[in-house]
Amino acid sequence: MYLEEKETQRILPFNPFPYQRKMLRWMMEGRNVLALKSRRVGCSWITAAYAAWLLNFREGINVLFLSKKEDDAKKLLRKVKFILKNLALHDNEDHRLATRCSWLCGEIGTDNQQLFTIIYRDDHGRATAESEAASLSTTSESGRSEGASLIFLDEFGFVKPDDEKTWTAIKPTVARGGQWITVSTPNGVGGVHHRLCMEAQRHENKSYEYIEVHWSEAGITQAQYEAAIEGMDAASIAQEWEMEFIQSGNPVFNATDLAACYKPPEEYPEVAKMLKDYRERERFYYSGADTSEGKAHRKSTQRDYHSWCSLTRSGIQAFGKNTKEPLSKWAGHTVTTTTGKQLNVPGTTTNLHVEYPGLLRVEDNGAGATVVNRHVAPLDGQSELIPSHTDKLSKSRYIRNLMLSVEAHDIIITDLFTYQCMLVYQLGSLPGTYEAPLGYYDDPVMSLAMANDLRYEYGGMEFTWADGVAPLRRSVSPEEAEALDLTSLPAAPEVMTMDNLRTSEFMPGPGRLPSPATEHMLLPDLSLILPLGAPEESHNHKRREHDKNMRP
């Protein structure tokens, strides 16, 4: 098999890289494949080779190449045709002198820019079947084909905002035994491709194989890389070559600060040691529990999560749990024994509170009321359930406090799902509102925010702009709190705009609140105050006398 090098137009023998062999093995096994890649690594060629093999050796195959632009889809189809029309042995470096193997290619039927078919005949020469490959642009109807055997989504991250509709359209095809392959460079957070990559990194979705292909794995030299990125900005390099998802939309949390706060114990031994020492030294945590309300998003059909988060006194996420278990299991329920006796079965929240004792905040509205009513706090003298009514104002307070903690790097996030949800968490369409994008979840964010708010309220925490640049946390003892000079607090800004700036960028530095000038202030004449029951005329006479004496 041969391929055409795009930059030089040379025809080269196809010697697959290790990652291409891995992808091909998954494809031959009928697995769905998701690839997050750098630019120019050759993912489309290995997919075209697999499609050419299917067309040539499997009757009744229907391959769909989908791309944002129709011209890009046609290019994918051209690769399939190029492979089948240039079959030759690798017995010469020059393709023109290599031994041709045209006999390997089946009978070509339709051959145009949008459709390519291979005809199958019986022993009598009658056409009995055909396999076809078609190129289409991505629309809400793309993939709605009864006989689609393989759907290839090229640069699926760039299909937004039609990616949700396209993904919904191809699901029935996959359910009927079809296969999908999608490859893309990152294109901001949010969208189906980003969501699938995040699920794969959490090892949650077993319906597809996931692979990350860096440019260094595809034979691209350092010199070629440097030439390719010349003139590109840092964000484009990070996204197109280093496979980093750049925040998009109106994110609540700064990506740089989040990355500094995310420290999984398996990658940071010092964090693992701190948590181990904390468990051995004391058992007190600030915990938050967010109870599922049903749907993950008002436009979604997916269920959201019950979420639990526990923080140490110093702000390390000691534990995070996210589950879609029934409310009865999360909150607890009552069962009747064979003898007619009723037994209360403790829920997940009660069991977790025993494992992570301390203060627990649970919302008491909606389904959370069931958790509050059935919860049993540990009888250890320090654990307590603190119900909280979650509304717009309280939710805004939780998120603002969490923003401050992230900006000050005063919190350590150890759970991958929590970190991913915070990365895509968005400002709402109305002031003071926050929400997860369609297909994502805010439950881990809210449980973390509620636990962190307990640190503010009961942990003696406050933030100071001591360096005048970024907020720093300091613990305040009761004695210090009494002696705290309120006039030394930073003045509030007149106007606060939320356009993905760090709060510390638009908050003023330390300064004193202005004190009113009192040197020339006249003291009030208390005799002018009208006593209860005094006649109005008497009061007016006193006022006239007072005004006469005040004249120069």
Beta strands, then each sheet from edge to edge (+ up, - down):
strand 1: 2-4
strand 2: 11-13
strand 3: 33-37
strand 4: 62-67
strand 5: 107-111
strand 6: 115-121
strand 7: 127-137
strand 8: 150-154
strand 9: 179-184
strand 10: 209-213
strand 11: 285-290
strand 12: 306-311
strand 13: 317-323
strand 14: 332-336
strand 15: 342-346
strand 16: 358-363
strand 17: 384-388
strand 18: 426-427
strand 19: 434-435
strand 20: 461-464
strand 21: 472-475
sheet 1: 1+ 2-
sheet 2: 5+ 6- 7+ 4+ 8+ 9+ 3+ 10+
sheet 3: 13+ 12- 11+ 16+ 17+
sheet 4: 14+ 15-
sheet 5: 18+ 19-
sheet 6: 20+ 21-
end
